[in-house]
Amino acid sequence: MKQNVIVNYYPLRIRIKWSFLLLFLIISVPRVEAMDNKRIEKVDDSEIVYVEEQLVRLNTEMLEQYTLHHNTQLNEEIMLDDYIFVASIGKIESKEDVINTVGNLNIQSASITYNEFRHHDPTAVLVGTLHMEGFISNIKVNARMRFMSVFINVDDQWRLMARSFSPIVHPSVLYGQ
């Protein structure tokens, strides 16, 4: 009667050494992204703050030039050709529509407050409040609007992809309470 005998060619001492060596390598070698074979870097908070400050300045300048001075040059440069704008009345407008209707505005004052910022490269989102006083299409306006501006980084330049405005009103105004 034959017995199957498993012969272990590696003594326990050698297997333990190799196990510790493997564990050491796993712990000490930098993590690597599988697809690009690049080291995974933590995002530097200062970089995020810089991007936020840059986009807040750009967004503010775009809104002020457009609403207060009827200057569309910066908006024409920064808006993508397929830019989408959702107006506070729900109307969807293209870049061309927005540029061509700047004459409908007669805003005397505007103040902007930023509330939220999100950055997931290559996209960044700003959310804030715009308080405007003046006239839009000869209708008196003294309103606070919630806005959202969506930027995308194209060839190392921030471009405006979309923006929306929503009136800030008490729910009782909307739902008749």
C-alpha positions in Angstrom: 0.0 0.0 0.0 1.4 3.3 -1.1 0.9 6.5 0.9 1.0 9.9 -0.6 3.5 11.9 1.2 3.8 15.6 0.8 7.3 16.6 0.9 7.9 20.2 2.0 11.1 21.4 0.4 11.1 24.7 2.3 11.7 24.6 6.0 9.5 26.7 8.2 12.3 29.1 9.0 12.6 30.1 5.3 8.9 30.4 4.8 8.6 32.8 7.8 11.5 34.9 6.4 9.8 35.2 3.0 6.5 36.1 4.6 8.1 38.9 6.6 9.9 40.1 3.5 6.7 40.2 1.5 4.8 42.0 4.3 7.6 44.6 4.5 7.4 45.2 0.8 3.7 45.6 0.9 3.9 48.1 3.7 6.9 50.1 2.5 6.4 50.4 -1.3 4.4 53.5 -2.3 0.9 52.8 -3.6 0.6 52.8 -7.4 -2.3 53.4 -9.6 -2.8 50.3 -11.7 -3.6 51.9 -15.0 -1.0 54.7 -15.3 1.6 53.2 -13.0 1.8 56.5 -11.2 2.2 57.1 -7.5 -1.1 58.2 -5.9 -0.6 61.7 -4.6 -2.8 63.3 -2.0 -4.4 66.5 -3.2 -2.8 69.5 -1.7 -5.3 71.6 0.1 -3.5 74.8 -1.0 -4.1 73.8 -4.6 -7.8 73.4 -4.0 -7.9 76.8 -2.2 -6.0 78.4 -5.1 -8.5 76.9 -7.7 -11.4 78.1 -5.6 -10.0 81.7 -5.3 -9.2 81.8 -9.0 -12.7 80.7 -10.0 -14.5 83.0 -7.5 -12.6 85.9 -9.0 -13.3 84.8 -12.5 -17.0 84.1 -11.8 -17.4 87.5 -10.0 -15.8 89.4 -12.8 -17.9 87.6 -15.4 -21.2 88.4 -13.5 -20.2 92.0 -12.8 -19.1 92.8 -16.3 -22.2 91.3 -17.8 -24.9 92.5 -15.3 -23.6 95.9 -14.4 -21.6 97.1 -17.4 -23.1 95.1 -20.3 -19.6 94.0 -21.3 -19.8 90.5 -22.9 -16.2 90.2 -23.9 -15.0 88.1 -20.9 -18.2 85.9 -21.1 -17.6 85.3 -24.8 -14.0 84.2 -24.1 -14.7 82.0 -21.1 -18.1 80.4 -22.0 -17.8 77.2 -24.0 -19.4 77.2 -27.4 -22.0 74.7 -26.1 -22.6 76.6 -22.9 -26.0 76.1 -21.2 -27.8 78.7 -19.1 -30.9 78.0 -17.1 -32.6 81.4 -16.4 -34.6 82.0 -13.2 -37.8 81.6 -15.1 -36.8 78.2 -16.3 -35.8 79.2 -19.8 -32.8 77.4 -21.3 -30.5 79.6 -23.3 -27.4 79.1 -25.3 -24.2 81.2 -25.3 -25.5 83.2 -28.2 -28.8 83.9 -26.5 -27.1 85.1 -23.3 -24.7 87.4 -25.2 -27.4 88.8 -27.4 -29.8 89.6 -24.5 -27.5 91.6 -22.3 -29.4 94.8 -23.4 -32.4 93.5 -21.4 -30.6 94.3 -18.2 -30.5 97.5 -16.4 -29.0 96.5 -13.0 -27.9 99.3 -10.7 -26.4 97.1 -8.0 -25.4 93.5 -7.5 -23.7 91.7 -4.6 -22.4 88.1 -4.7 -21.9 85.7 -1.9 -20.3 82.3 -2.4 -21.6 79.4 -0.3 -20.2 76.1 -1.7 -17.3 75.0 -3.9 -16.6 71.5 -5.3 -13.6 70.5 -7.3 -13.2 67.2 -9.1 -10.6 67.7 -11.7 -11.2 68.7 -14.5 -14.6 70.1 -13.2 -15.4 72.7 -10.5 -18.7 74.0 -9.3 -19.5 77.3 -7.5 -22.8 77.8 -5.7 -23.7 81.2 -4.3 -26.2 84.0 -4.0 -26.6 87.0 -6.3 -28.6 90.0 -5.0 -29.7 92.3 -7.8 -31.5 95.6 -7.9 -32.6 97.2 -11.1 -34.6 96.2 -14.2 -34.8 93.1 -16.4 -36.8 93.6 -19.6 -38.2 96.8 -18.0 -39.5 94.9 -15.0 -38.3 96.2 -11.6 -36.2 93.6 -9.8 -35.0 93.5 -6.2 -34.3 89.8 -5.8 -31.9 87.2 -4.4 -31.0 84.4 -6.7 -29.2 81.2 -6.0 -26.7 80.5 -8.8 -24.6 77.5 -9.8 -21.7 77.9 -12.1 -20.0 74.8 -13.6 -16.4 75.3 -14.9 -14.3 72.7 -16.7 -10.5 72.9 -17.2 -9.7 72.7 -20.9 -6.1 73.0 -22.0 -5.1 74.5 -18.6 -7.8 77.2 -18.9 -11.0 77.4 -16.8 -14.1 77.6 -19.1 -17.7 78.1 -18.1 -19.8 75.1 -19.2 -23.1 75.9 -17.5 -24.8 78.3 -15.1 -28.3 78.4 -13.6 -30.2 80.9 -11.5 -33.1 80.1 -9.2 -35.1 82.7 -7.2 -34.8 82.4 -3.5 -38.4 82.6 -2.2 -40.2 81.3 0.8 -42.1 78.0 0.1 -45.4 79.6 0.9 -45.0 81.9 -2.2 -44.4 78.8 -4.3 -47.1 76.6 -2.8 -49.7 79.0 -1.7 -49.5 78.5 2.1 
